[in-house]
């Protein structure tokens, strides 16, 4: 008689009691191994025990079960022995699929406490009947749990789950966490001042507000990650902050035993704004949440609109005025903030006394995100974009500025060239830049002597430097040359030719961009390709 290898499979749904020296898993294994020994006359021999502790029988995602099925496919097991049928599975469909797998590889199944095995037709019938009752019992138990949760919510009790920001769980009750509660209030109040959830996300990140940080009963740290727009949207809809417990399946709400964090008036204001914003969620319109919307114009007077380009998890935002001209929002906004700081730190020569004093009392760097944004919207009258410069028109009306003044006087007295138009209460300030559309910006002589005039004689050189700075940035980031070649659709030789320009003498670069030096582009490529010092480069051009 051929040897019959018998595998023992044991399972326990929860981890409770697993730490005991002798638990139910040991009990199941001992009983199964004793049964195998009693069948020695049938040439049964114990092969191995497969153990899944703390895993539900309603899932097939069990490591030991998967290993056992793999060993069955390899022909290592002829019989599987379990204590009860529901140890193997509580799902009729899963069990049916396993039995088909067992039959395919000639493996039988035995449940020792229910006195049957699948090697007989009666055993298979009994097995299916028992499995049906096991699934019925599981579904009834689930219904009891759901009924208990529903009844607990109707009484205003916390029924468990992930803790909400603003509350701690003490003795199974929600207790206000004063620090987090202030953060929740801040989020609700700030949303009313923001134009979108994207702007609110930026605000909470500047404030350092994150998902609730908590520790599970097993000592595992959870949460503490940045709040994204989707999480903020859910948070702003949480009725728990009104002191209510919600049954989200039925939509019913009940008075909770915990304290509210948000007033009903604030809640309603936020919900009204969320509804208004949701109305245009499916439209093709890009929300006006760019900082300088309505402030940026080209030289023909055409206002730049908004454009967004979403890829995977990130969204790139641009200002655009005509087809094909896209200015990266992040860089334009950054240049604007730099220009404001330069004005506020300057000597403010020529500005009337009241405006000058108000500007000296403004601490732009210490403003929080929302106040700084509001200040920019009021301080910037308009910006004129040219391909080589940005011209800022700043509002110096002392009545407008007074809303942003503090007590500390800015003692900086930096020299800066600008036009003080006191008649119209404004400053006109030019900032020289080269902006690659959608790329980074390079600034030369900003606020100093000389203007960059990108004319017909040097526009090719300006474009060449734009390529050079771009390739330098990619190169210094560690991007492989093959990737740059593929991305730019250029040969290695061409890329290196432009890249050499990025390492020319700064004096040569400034004179070229200022228009005080005229040179053929090919001659410039030749000089850049040679291994020369800055002095030697300048000598070749008679500088």
C-alpha positions as CSV (number, residue, x, y, z in Angstrom):
1,X,0.0,0.0,0.0
2,X,1.3,3.4,-1.0
3,X,2.3,5.9,1.6
4,X,-0.3,8.8,2.2
5,X,1.3,12.1,3.2
6,X,-1.1,14.0,5.5
7,X,-0.9,17.7,6.0
8,X,-2.5,19.4,9.1
9,X,-4.0,22.9,8.5
10,X,-4.9,25.0,11.6
11,X,-6.3,28.5,11.7
12,X,-7.5,31.1,14.3
13,X,-9.4,34.3,13.2
14,X,-8.0,36.6,15.9
15,X,-4.6,37.1,17.5
16,X,-6.2,37.0,21.0
17,X,-4.6,34.3,23.1
18,X,-1.8,33.4,20.6
19,X,0.8,34.5,23.1
20,X,-0.3,31.7,25.5
21,X,2.0,28.7,25.9
22,X,-0.9,26.4,24.8
23,X,-3.6,27.9,22.6
24,X,-6.4,26.8,20.3
25,X,-3.9,26.3,17.4
26,X,-1.9,23.8,19.5
27,X,-5.2,22.1,20.4
28,X,-6.2,21.8,16.8
29,X,-2.8,20.4,15.7
30,X,-2.7,17.8,18.5
31,X,-6.1,16.5,17.7
32,X,-5.4,16.2,14.0
33,X,-2.0,14.5,14.5
34,X,-3.7,12.0,16.9
35,X,-6.3,11.3,14.2
36,X,-3.5,10.7,11.6
37,X,-1.8,8.2,14.0
38,X,-5.1,6.3,14.4
39,X,-5.1,5.8,10.6
40,X,-1.7,4.2,10.5
41,X,-3.4,0.9,9.2
42,X,-4.3,3.0,6.0
43,X,-0.6,3.9,5.7
44,X,-1.2,7.5,6.7
45,X,1.9,9.5,7.8
46,X,2.1,13.0,9.2
47,X,3.9,15.3,6.7
48,X,3.7,18.9,8.0
49,X,1.5,21.5,9.8
50,X,0.4,24.7,8.1
51,X,-0.5,27.5,10.6
52,X,-2.4,30.8,9.9
53,X,-2.8,32.7,13.2
54,X,-5.0,35.8,13.4
55,X,-6.4,35.6,9.8
56,X,-10.1,35.4,8.9
57,X,-11.4,32.3,7.0
58,X,-13.3,34.7,4.7
59,X,-10.1,35.5,2.7
60,X,-7.8,33.4,0.6
61,X,-4.9,35.8,1.4
62,X,-3.3,33.4,4.0
63,X,0.4,32.6,3.7
64,X,0.3,29.1,5.1
65,X,-2.8,28.2,3.0
66,X,-1.0,29.4,-0.1
67,X,2.1,27.3,0.7
68,X,-0.1,24.2,1.4
69,X,-1.8,24.6,-2.0
70,X,1.5,24.9,-3.7
71,X,2.8,21.7,-2.0
72,X,-0.4,19.9,-3.1
73,X,0.3,21.0,-6.7
74,X,3.9,19.6,-6.4
75,X,2.4,16.2,-5.3
76,X,3.8,16.3,-1.8
77,X,0.4,16.0,0.0
78,X,-2.3,13.3,-0.5
79,X,-4.7,14.2,2.4
80,X,-5.4,17.5,4.2
81,X,-6.6,17.1,7.8
82,X,-8.5,19.9,9.7
83,X,-10.2,20.1,13.1
84,X,-13.4,21.6,11.6
85,X,-14.4,22.5,8.0
86,X,-14.6,26.2,8.7
87,X,-10.9,26.2,9.6
88,X,-10.1,25.8,5.9
89,X,-12.7,28.4,4.7
90,X,-15.9,30.1,5.6
91,X,-16.8,31.0,2.0
92,X,-18.7,28.5,-0.2
93,X,-17.1,29.9,-3.4
94,X,-13.6,29.7,-2.0
95,X,-14.1,26.2,-0.6
96,X,-15.6,25.0,-3.9
97,X,-12.6,26.3,-5.8
98,X,-10.2,24.6,-3.3
99,X,-12.1,21.3,-3.6
100,X,-11.7,21.5,-7.4
101,X,-8.0,22.1,-6.9
102,X,-7.8,19.1,-4.5
103,X,-9.5,16.8,-6.9
104,X,-7.3,17.9,-9.8
105,X,-4.2,16.8,-7.9
106,X,-5.7,13.7,-6.2
107,X,-5.8,15.1,-2.7
108,X,-8.6,14.3,-0.2
109,X,-9.9,16.3,2.7
110,X,-10.8,15.2,6.2
111,X,-12.6,17.0,9.0
112,X,-12.0,15.0,12.2
113,X,-14.8,16.4,14.4
114,X,-17.4,16.2,11.7
115,X,-16.6,12.6,10.7
116,X,-16.3,12.8,6.9
117,X,-13.8,12.8,4.1
118,X,-14.1,13.9,0.5
119,X,-13.0,10.5,-0.9
120,X,-16.7,9.5,-0.8
121,X,-19.8,11.1,-2.4
122,X,-21.6,11.2,1.0
123,X,-18.6,13.0,2.4
124,X,-18.7,15.6,-0.3
125,X,-22.5,16.2,0.3
126,X,-22.0,16.5,4.0
127,X,-19.1,18.9,3.5
128,X,-21.2,21.3,1.3
129,X,-24.1,21.2,3.8
130,X,-21.8,22.0,6.7
131,X,-20.1,24.8,4.8
132,X,-23.4,26.4,4.0
133,X,-24.3,26.5,7.7
134,X,-20.8,27.9,8.4
135,X,-21.3,30.8,6.0
136,X,-24.8,31.4,7.3
137,X,-23.5,31.6,10.8
138,X,-20.8,34.1,9.7
139,X,-23.3,36.3,7.9
140,X,-25.7,36.3,10.9
141,X,-22.7,37.3,13.2
142,X,-21.9,40.1,10.8
143,X,-25.5,41.3,10.9
144,X,-25.4,41.3,14.7
145,X,-22.3,43.5,14.7
146,X,-23.8,45.9,12.2
147,X,-27.0,46.1,14.3
148,X,-25.0,46.8,17.4
149,X,-23.0,49.6,15.7
150,X,-26.2,51.1,14.3
151,X,-27.8,51.1,17.8
152,X,-24.6,52.6,19.4
153,X,-24.6,55.4,16.9
154,X,-28.2,56.1,17.5
155,X,-27.2,56.7,21.2
156,X,-24.5,59.1,20.1
157,X,-21.6,56.7,21.0
158,X,-18.2,56.5,19.2
159,X,-18.1,53.1,17.5
160,X,-14.4,53.0,16.8
161,X,-12.2,53.4,13.7
162,X,-9.3,55.8,12.8
163,X,-9.2,58.7,15.3
164,X,-10.2,62.1,13.9
165,X,-7.9,65.1,14.0
166,X,-9.0,67.2,17.0
167,X,-10.0,64.3,19.3
168,X,-8.2,61.6,21.4
169,X,-9.9,58.3,22.3
170,X,-9.9,57.8,26.1
171,X,-11.9,54.9,27.6
172,X,-13.6,54.4,24.2
173,X,-14.8,58.0,24.2
174,X,-13.9,61.0,22.1
175,X,-12.1,63.7,24.1
176,X,-11.1,67.0,22.7
177,X,-7.4,67.5,22.0
178,X,-7.0,71.2,22.5
179,X,-4.0,71.7,20.2
180,X,-5.5,69.7,17.3
181,X,-8.9,71.3,17.9
182,X,-7.4,74.7,17.2
183,X,-5.9,73.3,14.0
184,X,-9.4,72.1,12.9
185,X,-10.9,75.5,13.6
186,X,-8.0,77.1,11.6
187,X,-8.7,74.8,8.7
188,X,-12.5,75.6,8.6
189,X,-12.0,79.4,9.1
190,X,-9.1,79.6,6.5
191,X,-11.1,77.7,3.9
192,X,-13.5,80.7,3.8
193,X,-10.6,83.0,2.9
194,X,-9.1,80.6,0.3
195,X,-10.2,80.4,-3.3
196,X,-9.9,76.6,-3.5
197,X,-9.0,73.4,-1.7
198,X,-5.6,73.6,-3.5
199,X,-4.9,76.9,-1.9
200,X,-6.1,75.5,1.5
201,X,-3.6,72.6,1.0
202,X,-0.8,75.1,0.6
203,X,-1.9,77.0,3.7
204,X,-2.1,73.9,6.0
205,X,1.3,72.8,4.8
206,X,2.9,76.2,5.6
207,X,1.2,75.9,9.1
208,X,2.6,72.4,9.6
209,X,-0.9,70.8,10.0
210,X,-0.9,67.1,9.2
211,X,-3.2,64.0,9.5
212,X,-3.6,63.0,13.2
213,X,-0.6,61.2,14.6
214,X,-1.6,58.2,16.7
215,X,-0.4,54.9,18.0
216,X,-2.3,51.6,17.7
217,X,-2.9,49.2,20.5
218,X,0.1,47.2,19.1
219,X,2.4,50.2,19.4
220,X,2.5,51.0,15.7
221,X,2.7,54.7,14.8
222,X,0.2,55.9,12.3
223,X,-0.7,59.2,10.6
224,X,1.3,62.4,10.6
225,X,1.3,62.6,6.8
226,X,0.6,65.9,4.9
227,X,-3.1,66.8,4.3
228,X,-3.9,66.7,0.6
229,X,-6.9,68.2,-1.0
230,X,-8.9,65.0,-0.9
231,X,-8.3,64.6,2.8
232,X,-9.2,68.3,3.4
233,X,-12.4,67.8,1.5
234,X,-13.4,64.9,3.7
235,X,-12.4,66.7,6.8
236,X,-14.6,69.7,5.9
237,X,-17.6,67.4,5.6
238,X,-17.1,65.6,8.9
239,X,-20.2,66.2,11.0
240,X,-18.3,64.8,14.0
241,X,-16.9,68.4,14.5
242,X,-20.5,69.6,15.0
243,X,-20.8,67.2,18.0
244,X,-22.8,64.7,15.9
245,X,-22.4,61.0,15.2
246,X,-23.3,60.1,11.6
247,X,-24.4,56.8,10.1
248,X,-23.0,57.3,6.7
249,X,-24.9,54.4,5.2
250,X,-28.3,55.8,6.1
251,X,-27.3,59.5,6.2
252,X,-28.8,59.8,9.7
253,X,-27.1,62.0,12.4
254,X,-27.4,61.8,16.1
255,X,-26.4,64.0,19.0
256,X,-23.0,62.7,20.2
257,X,-21.6,62.4,23.7
258,X,-18.5,64.3,22.6
259,X,-18.0,68.1,22.5
260,X,-18.3,70.0,19.2
261,X,-15.3,71.9,17.8
262,X,-17.0,73.9,15.1
263,X,-20.0,76.2,15.5
264,X,-23.1,75.5,13.4
265,X,-22.8,79.0,11.8
266,X,-19.2,78.3,10.6
267,X,-20.1,74.8,9.5
268,X,-23.0,76.1,7.3
269,X,-20.7,78.8,5.7
270,X,-18.1,76.2,4.8
271,X,-20.7,73.8,3.4
272,X,-22.2,76.6,1.2
273,X,-18.8,77.4,-0.2
274,X,-18.0,73.7,-0.8
275,X,-21.3,73.4,-2.8
276,X,-20.5,76.5,-4.9
277,X,-17.0,75.1,-5.7
278,X,-18.4,71.7,-6.5
279,X,-20.7,73.2,-9.2
280,X,-17.8,73.8,-11.5
281,X,-15.9,70.7,-10.6
282,X,-16.7,69.0,-13.9
283,X,-16.3,72.0,-16.1
284,X,-13.2,72.7,-18.2
285,X,-12.6,76.1,-16.5
286,X,-9.4,76.4,-14.5
287,X,-10.2,78.0,-11.1
288,X,-8.7,81.5,-10.6
289,X,-6.5,80.3,-7.7
290,X,-3.2,81.6,-9.3
291,X,-1.7,84.4,-7.3
292,X,-1.5,86.9,-10.1
293,X,-4.6,86.2,-12.1
294,X,-5.9,89.4,-13.6
295,X,-2.6,91.2,-12.8
296,X,-0.3,89.9,-15.5
297,X,-0.4,91.4,-19.1
298,X,1.7,91.3,-22.2
299,X,2.8,94.4,-24.0
300,X,-0.4,94.5,-26.2
301,X,-2.5,94.6,-23.0
302,X,-3.8,91.1,-23.2
303,X,-4.3,89.6,-19.8
304,X,-2.8,86.2,-19.0
305,X,-5.3,83.6,-18.0
306,X,-4.8,80.3,-16.2
307,X,-3.8,76.9,-17.5
308,X,-3.2,73.6,-15.6
309,X,-1.4,70.5,-16.8
310,X,-2.0,67.5,-14.6
311,X,0.3,64.5,-14.7
312,X,-0.2,61.6,-12.3
313,X,0.0,63.0,-8.8
314,X,1.3,66.5,-9.7
315,X,-0.3,69.6,-11.4
316,X,1.8,72.2,-13.2
317,X,0.1,75.6,-13.4
318,X,0.8,78.3,-16.0
319,X,-0.2,81.8,-17.0
320,X,-1.0,82.1,-20.7
321,X,-2.0,85.0,-23.0
322,X,-1.6,83.7,-26.5
323,X,-1.4,80.2,-28.0
324,X,1.9,78.6,-27.4
325,X,3.0,81.1,-24.7
326,X,2.9,79.5,-21.2
327,X,4.7,81.0,-18.2
328,X,5.2,78.8,-15.2
329,X,3.1,80.1,-12.3
330,X,5.7,79.1,-9.7
331,X,8.5,81.1,-11.2
332,X,6.5,84.2,-12.0
333,X,5.1,84.2,-8.5
334,X,8.5,83.8,-7.0
335,X,9.9,86.6,-9.1
336,X,7.1,88.8,-7.9
337,X,7.8,88.1,-4.3
338,X,11.5,88.8,-4.8
339,X,10.6,92.2,-6.5
340,X,8.4,93.1,-3.5
341,X,11.1,92.3,-1.0
342,X,13.6,94.3,-3.1
343,X,11.3,97.4,-3.0
344,X,10.6,97.1,0.7
345,X,14.3,96.7,1.5
346,X,15.3,99.7,-0.6
347,X,15.9,103.3,0.3
348,X,12.5,104.2,-1.2
349,X,14.0,107.5,-2.6
350,X,11.4,109.7,-4.3
351,X,8.3,108.2,-2.7
352,X,6.1,110.6,-0.7
353,X,6.5,110.6,3.1
354,X,3.3,108.8,4.1
355,X,3.7,106.0,1.6
356,X,7.4,105.6,2.4
357,X,6.7,105.3,6.2
358,X,3.9,102.8,5.5
359,X,6.2,100.6,3.3
360,X,8.9,100.7,6.0
361,X,6.4,99.4,8.6
362,X,5.5,96.3,6.4
363,X,7.2,93.1,7.4
364,X,6.5,91.0,4.2
365,X,8.7,88.0,5.2
366,X,6.9,87.4,8.5
367,X,3.3,87.4,7.1
368,X,1.5,84.1,7.1
369,X,0.5,82.5,3.8
370,X,-3.0,84.0,3.5
371,X,-2.0,87.5,4.7
372,X,0.9,87.5,2.3
373,X,-1.3,86.4,-0.6
374,X,-3.8,89.1,0.3
375,X,-1.1,91.8,0.5
376,X,0.3,90.8,-2.9
377,X,-3.2,91.0,-4.5
378,X,-3.6,94.6,-3.2
379,X,0.1,95.8,-3.6
380,X,0.5,94.6,-7.2
381,X,-1.6,96.8,-9.6
382,X,-0.3,95.0,-12.7
383,X,2.7,93.4,-14.2
384,X,3.8,93.8,-17.9
385,X,5.6,90.7,-19.3
386,X,8.2,91.0,-22.0
387,X,10.5,88.2,-23.1
388,X,13.4,89.8,-21.3
389,X,11.8,91.6,-18.3
390,X,8.9,92.0,-16.0
391,X,7.7,95.5,-15.2
392,X,5.9,95.8,-11.9
393,X,3.4,98.5,-11.0
394,X,3.1,98.6,-7.2
395,X,0.4,100.4,-5.2
396,X,1.7,102.9,-2.7
397,X,-1.6,104.3,-1.5
398,X,-1.0,104.7,2.3
399,X,-4.7,103.9,3.1
400,X,-4.3,100.5,1.4
401,X,-0.9,99.8,2.9
402,X,-2.0,100.7,6.5
403,X,-3.9,97.4,6.7
404,X,-0.5,95.5,6.6
405,X,1.7,97.7,8.7
406,X,3.3,96.6,12.0
407,X,5.3,98.2,14.8
408,X,8.8,97.4,13.7
409,X,10.5,99.8,11.2
410,X,12.5,98.2,8.4
411,X,16.0,99.7,8.7
412,X,17.3,98.4,5.3
413,X,18.4,101.2,2.9
414,X,19.5,99.4,-0.2
415,X,20.0,101.5,-3.4
416,X,17.5,100.5,-6.1
417,X,16.4,102.0,-9.5
418,X,12.7,102.5,-9.9
419,X,10.2,105.2,-10.9
420,X,8.1,106.8,-8.1
421,X,4.8,107.9,-9.6
422,X,3.4,109.8,-6.6
423,X,0.6,111.3,-8.7
424,X,-0.9,107.9,-9.2
425,X,0.3,106.4,-5.9
426,X,2.5,103.8,-7.5
427,X,6.0,102.5,-8.1
428,X,7.2,101.3,-11.5
429,X,10.0,98.8,-11.2
430,X,11.6,96.7,-13.9
431,X,13.2,93.3,-13.2
432,X,15.4,91.9,-15.9
433,X,14.9,88.2,-16.5
434,X,15.0,85.6,-19.2
435,X,12.1,83.2,-18.8
436,X,12.1,79.9,-20.8
437,X,8.5,79.1,-21.2
438,X,7.8,76.4,-18.8
439,X,11.4,76.3,-17.7
440,X,13.6,78.0,-15.0
441,X,14.5,81.7,-15.0
442,X,18.0,83.2,-14.9
443,X,18.5,86.8,-13.6
444,X,21.3,89.2,-14.4
445,X,21.8,92.7,-13.1
446,X,18.3,92.7,-11.5
447,X,17.7,96.2,-10.0
448,X,21.2,97.4,-11.0
449,X,22.8,99.4,-13.7
450,X,21.8,98.6,-17.3
451,X,18.9,96.9,-19.0
452,X,18.9,93.7,-21.1
453,X,17.6,94.5,-24.6
454,X,16.9,91.3,-26.5
455,X,17.1,92.7,-30.0
456,X,17.4,91.2,-33.5
457,X,21.2,91.1,-33.2
458,X,21.5,89.0,-30.0
459,X,18.2,87.1,-29.8
460,X,19.9,83.9,-31.0
461,X,22.6,84.2,-28.3
462,X,19.9,84.7,-25.6
463,X,18.2,81.6,-26.8
464,X,21.5,79.7,-26.8
465,X,22.1,80.7,-23.2
466,X,18.5,79.6,-22.3
467,X,19.4,76.1,-23.7
468,X,22.8,76.2,-21.9
469,X,21.3,77.0,-18.5
470,X,18.6,74.3,-19.0
471,X,21.1,71.6,-19.9
472,X,23.4,72.7,-17.0
473,X,20.5,72.3,-14.6
474,X,19.7,68.8,-15.9
475,X,23.4,67.8,-15.9
476,X,24.0,69.0,-12.3
477,X,20.9,67.1,-11.2
478,X,22.6,63.9,-12.3
479,X,20.3,63.3,-15.3
480,X,22.0,60.8,-17.6
481,X,23.2,62.2,-21.0
482,X,21.2,59.6,-22.8
483,X,18.0,60.8,-21.1
484,X,18.8,64.4,-21.9
485,X,19.4,63.4,-25.6
486,X,16.1,61.6,-25.7
487,X,14.1,64.3,-24.0
488,X,15.6,67.2,-26.1
489,X,15.8,65.2,-29.3
490,X,19.4,66.4,-29.9
491,X,22.7,64.7,-30.4
492,X,25.3,64.5,-27.6
493,X,27.6,66.8,-29.6
494,X,24.9,69.6,-29.8
495,X,24.1,69.3,-26.1
496,X,27.7,69.7,-25.1
497,X,28.1,72.6,-27.5
498,X,25.4,74.5,-25.7
499,X,26.4,73.2,-22.3
500,X,29.9,74.8,-22.7
501,X,28.2,78.3,-22.9
502,X,27.0,77.9,-19.3
503,X,30.6,78.0,-18.1
504,X,31.7,81.2,-19.8
505,X,33.0,84.2,-18.0
506,X,30.1,86.0,-16.1
507,X,31.5,89.3,-17.4
508,X,31.1,88.1,-21.0
509,X,27.6,86.8,-20.4
510,X,26.4,90.1,-18.8
511,X,27.8,92.2,-21.6
512,X,26.2,89.9,-24.2
513,X,22.8,90.1,-22.5
514,X,23.1,93.8,-21.9
515,X,23.7,94.4,-25.6
516,X,27.1,96.1,-25.0
517,X,28.9,93.2,-26.6
518,X,28.1,91.9,-30.1
519,X,29.5,88.6,-31.3
520,X,28.7,85.9,-33.8
521,X,27.1,82.9,-32.2
522,X,29.5,80.4,-33.9
523,X,32.5,82.4,-32.6
524,X,31.0,82.2,-29.1
525,X,30.7,78.4,-29.5
526,X,34.3,78.2,-30.5
527,X,35.6,80.2,-27.5
528,X,33.4,78.2,-25.1
529,X,34.7,74.9,-26.5
530,X,38.3,75.7,-25.6
531,X,39.7,75.0,-22.2
532,X,40.4,78.7,-21.3
533,X,40.3,80.6,-18.0
534,X,37.8,83.5,-17.6
535,X,40.7,86.0,-18.2
536,X,41.8,84.2,-21.4
537,X,38.2,84.2,-22.7
538,X,37.8,87.9,-22.0
539,X,41.2,88.6,-23.7
540,X,40.0,86.8,-26.9
541,X,37.1,89.2,-27.0
542,X,39.2,92.3,-26.1
543,X,37.2,92.9,-22.9
